[in-house]
């Protein structure tokens, strides 16, 4: 299976505190590596290439042994709005005073419906 993953810029990379490799994601989710790759391919998770190595995923996207609730739907909305993976990552981690905090912090706090509404508005 070929996995197409965008190369991230340094400015966007700095928005994320902790990164996980795909093998680390698979271990945390207790999945085979192939299934972790499929989560990226299906846009249930978002991964990017950093300076070296394979795809990496922000650690905050995982909640225990699951993908953070509300993240897959938000990623789908951003994709439908025309955002690529790097733009989606930047949007999720950029502070928004009206939330307050970043969209990813709002999703983590259980406000994923509000974040999805904002993401849908980006398409118009």
N, C-alpha and C positions, 0 to 999 in steps of 0.2 A: 504494500500500500504506500503510495507516494503522498507525503504530507507537505502541503505548501504553507509555509509560515513566513510572515513578513519580518523584515529586519527592522529593529526598533532604533530610534534616535536617542542620543544620550539624555536630552532634556526630558523626554517621556519616560525613559528608564528610571530616572531619579524620582519620579512620582511614586514608585512602588518600593516599599520597605524591604520585602522579602520575596525572593523568587524560588521556585521549585523546578527541578528538571522533570521530564516525563516519568522516568523511573521512580522519582520521589512521589509524584502525584499518584502513580499506580500503587505504590506501597501504602500511602496514607488512605487511599480509597479502597484498599484491599481488592484491587482489580489486576488482571493481566495487563502487561504493557500495551498490547494491541487494543484493548478496550479503552485505555487512557488516550491513545492516539485517536480512536474513533470519537471520543468526546470532543476533541479539537475539530476533527473533520465535520462533525455534526453541529458545531457552534454551540455546544453545551458548556464548553470552556473556551477561553481565549488564551492562546500562547503565541509568543513572538521569539525571534532569534535575537539574542543579545550579542555582545562582542564576539564570543566564541561558543562553539558547541551547538547542541540541538535546541529544540523549542523549550521555552521556559514559561511557567505559569505563575502569576502572582499568588502567593500563599493564601492571601485573604479570600480567594475564590473558593477555598475549601472550608467546610464547616464540619469538623470531626471527620467522619467517614463518608461524607456526602459533599456534592457540589452545593454551594450556598443557595438557599431557597431564593427564587426570584432572579438569579443571575442568567440562566439560560433564556428565559423569556425576554429579558432586557437586551441580551446580546442579539437575539433574533430581531427585535424592534430596531436596534441600531443598524444592523445589516440591511434591513428593509428600507431604512432611511438613507442608505447609500454610504454609510461609514465603513471604512476598511478597518482591519484589526487594530492598527496603530492609532487611528483616530478614535475608535471605540475605547481603547485603553486610556487614552488621554482624557476623553470626556468623563469616563468613570472615576478617574482619580483626581480631577481638577476640582478644587474647592468651589462651591456655589453658595454664596451668602444667603440665597433665598431658601436653601434646604434646612438649616445651615449644614456646612461640611461638604464633603464630596458625595456624588451619587453612590459610590461603593459603600461609604459609611452609612448612608441612608438605607441601602439594601440590607446591610448587615444588621441594622437596627429594626428590620421588619417593615420598612416603608417602601417595599419594592413596587407596589402598585403606583405610588406617587412618582417614583423614578421612571417607570415605564411610560406614564402619561407624558412626562417631560421629554423622553426620548421620542415618542410618537410625534410630538410637536416639532421636532427637528426636521421632519420630512416635509413640512409645509412651508 
